[in-house]
């Protein structure tokens, strides 16, 4: 579901992971390596944390590259930090904060191997 640059199967990856809060958010994703990920997606997260991602023609609230979305998916990088760095564009006020909360994890990822 992932590769060195980001998520390969965006809809499967987001559906396979429980999210922190419920929400409905439209994301515009760019992806040069996996063009099937590119476009607008409606992320719907139920109150239990189950996520569903479907293509949509609705206007996006947030625009990002799949690599940045992959970083947020892992849980250590916040969407708000990526937006502050100019890597994510907030198209609807509050969308970056909502997305940050959605992808937040209880345990930060780490790698015990040095490479």
Rosetta blueprint (number, residue, H / E / L):
1 X L
2 X E
3 X L
4 X L
5 X L
6 X L
7 X E
8 X L
9 X L
10 X H
11 X H
12 X H
13 X H
14 X H
15 X H
16 X H
17 X L
18 X L
19 X L
20 X L
21 X L
22 X L
23 X E
24 X E
25 X E
26 X E
27 X E
28 X E
29 X E
30 X E
31 X L
32 X L
33 X L
34 X L
35 X H
36 X H
37 X H
38 X L
39 X E
40 X E
41 X E
42 X E
43 X E
44 X E
45 X E
46 X L
47 X L
48 X L
49 X L
50 X L
51 X E
52 X E
53 X E
54 X E
55 X E
56 X L
57 X L
58 X L
59 X L
60 X L
61 X L
62 X E
63 X E
64 X E
65 X E
66 X H
67 X H
68 X H
69 X H
70 X H
71 X H
72 X H
73 X H
74 X H
75 X L
76 X L
77 X L
78 X L
79 X H
80 X H
81 X H
82 X H
83 X H
84 X H
85 X L
86 X L
87 X L
88 X L
89 X E
90 X E
91 X L
92 X L
93 X L
94 X L
95 X H
96 X H
97 X H
98 X H
99 X H
100 X H
101 X H
102 X H
103 X H
104 X L
105 X L
106 X L
107 X L
108 X L
109 X L
110 X L
111 X L
112 X L
113 X L
114 X L
115 X L
